[in-house]
């Protein structure tokens, strides 16, 4: 659906504010995830670490602190050459540090391999290390586009977490989004938002933006509108106002669409040419031409709306429908000069005739015929002929009506052909009458 595509585009910038990752690699520091594990947790008995192992790990850490990652790798690989000496906890700590080093080198494939070895140690490693590593594996697999594995590790993490916050569910929502599973993605984002609301913490703007996008992909428009209203209230931005108005129009809620656009306009959020032109068009449809003219005029004066023949013609039509003929005429004059066809001059000629400005009417009609591109050439000949007649140019008026009759014959417009023939007959009689009077005098 076109509207859906437009909406998706409008929210694209907001959507990709959602961070793909906030990597907290195990080994360098404790991830936030571990902080969730402190309460009501059964302590796990793990094998103790020998002093020699501790010293070698400290040596590797010194290389890491000095940014000498290759030096740290040499120390840790040297330890693995004697891996038979180590218990599960020590092996886990060595591979945990190697995972961190390769993560720091952005070699995510090797980082994943080492962290997987950490997890395989099972009950021999501290719970904090296990949960942190599970969370890191979920994130790294996401980076590697191994989405099913990312979900598997995150579910494992959730099974061990104590009172987890909203972020893991937001993360899973992002994973499902990448898999184009928008239903499950929306479910996870909803869970994350519900947890945040339940804790009384702020729901991030990009969570709402992602959820609204997911609903739009499912064409659940009432839910999209509901979320956009939240975004407008809490994070008012042009994109949200315009998207809400667009969906309201798509759903046949024209009144609500205009109210939304007017509220956005009054609040100063409609800052693009397309916004102003769209609002003016909606106001014209709602038979509020004077308000449409005010919006367009300000947009042009503020240099938001380009001063083109098309925009000036719209402004002139708004003034014309508002019975503001004195304002419409100069606008149409400027538009006519810019236009490549004669349609604006055609409209201008009609206005001049209604305002009894017959000389200008003739000039405008002639310009319209000269530029061409008219819908009905014969109609312009009629206007020019009537204005010529009203300024007492009978011979030139007759020429216009003869041209009208010939054009009407060519396009088989019998109605205008009869009108023009009637004028020709009338003018001939008027000429004859005037000659008779002149002879009598």
VENQUIZI-V958103 format. One record per helix or strand of 2 or more residues. SS is the DSSP state (hx for helix, st for strand). FROM is the first residue (numbers start at 0). LEN is the number of residues. If there is no record, write none. Layout:
BEGIN
ss:SS from:FROM len:LEN
ss:SS from:FROM len:LEN
END
This chain:
BEGIN
ss:hx from:1 len:14
ss:hx from:31 len:4
ss:hx from:50 len:15
ss:hx from:68 len:12
ss:hx from:82 len:3
ss:hx from:87 len:17
ss:hx from:107 len:13
ss:hx from:121 len:3
ss:hx from:126 len:17
ss:hx from:146 len:14
ss:hx from:166 len:12
ss:hx from:181 len:18
ss:hx from:204 len:13
ss:hx from:220 len:14
ss:hx from:237 len:13
ss:hx from:253 len:13
ss:hx from:272 len:13
ss:hx from:288 len:13
ss:hx from:308 len:13
ss:hx from:324 len:14
ss:hx from:342 len:12
ss:hx from:357 len:14
ss:hx from:376 len:14
ss:hx from:393 len:17
ss:hx from:413 len:27
END
